[in-house]
Structures are given as C-alpha cells and as structure tokens.
Amino acid sequence: MSKEKTVVLECISNKKKIIKIRFTRELSSYQSTAYLITAIKKCMSYGFYKIIIDMENIDSTVNNMTATLIEVTSKVRRKDGDIKLINLSEQLHDDIAGFNALTFLLHGSPSSKK
C-alpha cells in the first residue's frame, strides 16, 4: 500500500511547457505555503514557467502564502511565464483580495513574531 502524495505536478502541455500543481488533501495555510514553494521551485528547475495552481484543497490563506504567490508570479513572469489560480474557495478569494502589502511589509506576518 503506497502513501498518497500531498502535491501532484501534472504536465498539461510539454510543448507549451504548462504544468499544474494540485494539492491532494487539505493542509494548513503554513503547510500549503511550504509545499507550494517546493513545487514551484521544482517546476522552474524543469523549465516550466506557465503554472496552474489548483487551490481546491486550500480553504484559506495567511499573508505569507499571498506574499509567496506574488513573489513567484513575479519570478515566472520575468521568464515570460505566468501563474493561474483555479478552484479558489470564496474564503480564499477574499483572503487574497484583502491582502495589504503595506501592512505585511511594515509588520510582517504573525509567524515571524516570536
């Protein structure tokens, strides 16, 4: 019996270099951010800069995840790529839309304060 993977990378089009990142189970926002960073680095190391991220199993986000999404989107766009988010819950959509960059930059995130 094999253990199910937490994140699956699925090649959508090898010719167009499009890849999809999908979470197979619900994770905390902090866990999903760590997995997302690792998955995107792997995609980029294989030359995939057009990335679809399926957010179906991510219910909400923290500022760190939103900042990470902004950062990696900027990186892939410099390589003529893009990131597309699909299957966002209403809560996740609201969390991302409500992200305040100034507050994040001035005060950091709750996890960075000890």
N, C-alpha and C positions, 0 to 999 in steps of 0.2 A: 504494500500500500504506500503510495507516494504522497508526500505532503504538497498541498496546493500552493502555488506561487502567490505572493502578495501583489506583485506588479507584473503585468504581461506587456511585452513590447511586440506589436504586431505590424509587420511591414504591409502597408496599404498599396504602395506602388514603388517598386525598386527603381524603375526607370526615372520616375519623378522624385525619388528619394523622400517619400512621405511615410511617416511612421506614426502609430497610435500607441499611446500609453494608457493602460487600463488597470485600475485597482480592482482586485477580485473580491475584496471584503472591506467592511467598514474599518477605518482606522481613526485614531485621534488626529487632530489637526497637526500636532507636533510630529507624529509618526509619518503621516502622509507627506509632510514637507520634506523630511529626511529621505524617504523613498523617492519622492519626485526629483529631488536634486540628483540623486544617484542615477535614476533612469534617464534624465535629460543629458547628463554627462556621457552616459553610455551611447545614447542616440547620436550626440555630436561627435563622439570618437569614431563612429562608423560613417560619418559624413551625412547624417540625416539632420536637416535644418528646417524641414517642414513637419511640424509635430502637432498631432491632435491629442489632447489630453481629455480622456473620458472621466468626468468628475462624478459619475453616478454614485459611487460609494463614499463620497465625501460630503457630509451634511453641512458643515460649517467650517470656517477658516479663522485663523488668527492673523494678526498683522504680519508675522514672519512669512507665512505662506503667500500672502498677497505680494509682499515685497519681493519674495523669491520669484513669483510669476512675472513680475515686472522686470526684474533683473535678467532672467533667462530669455524673456521675449526680446529684450534689447540685444542680447548676445546673438541670438539666432537671426534677428533682422539685419545685423551687421554682416551676416553671411548670406544675405538675400533669402532668408527663410522667414518663417512665421510660426506662431503658436495659436492654435484654435482650441477653445474650451467648449466641450459639449456636455450635455446632460447635467447642467447645473441645477441644484435644488433652489427653491425660492430663497431659502435662508442663505445659501452660499452666494447666490447672486447679490443679495442685499449686503452681505459681509464685504464682498469685493467692491461693490459700488460705494459703500460707505467708508472705504479706506481713506485715511487722511495722511498724506505723505508728510506734511509738516509736523503733525503730532508724532508720527513714527520717528522722524529724524531728530526731533527735539527731546523726546522722552524714551525712545527705544521701545522695546516690547516687554511685556510682563516677564517673559522667561529670561531676559537679560539682566533683570534686577535681582540682586541677592541681598 
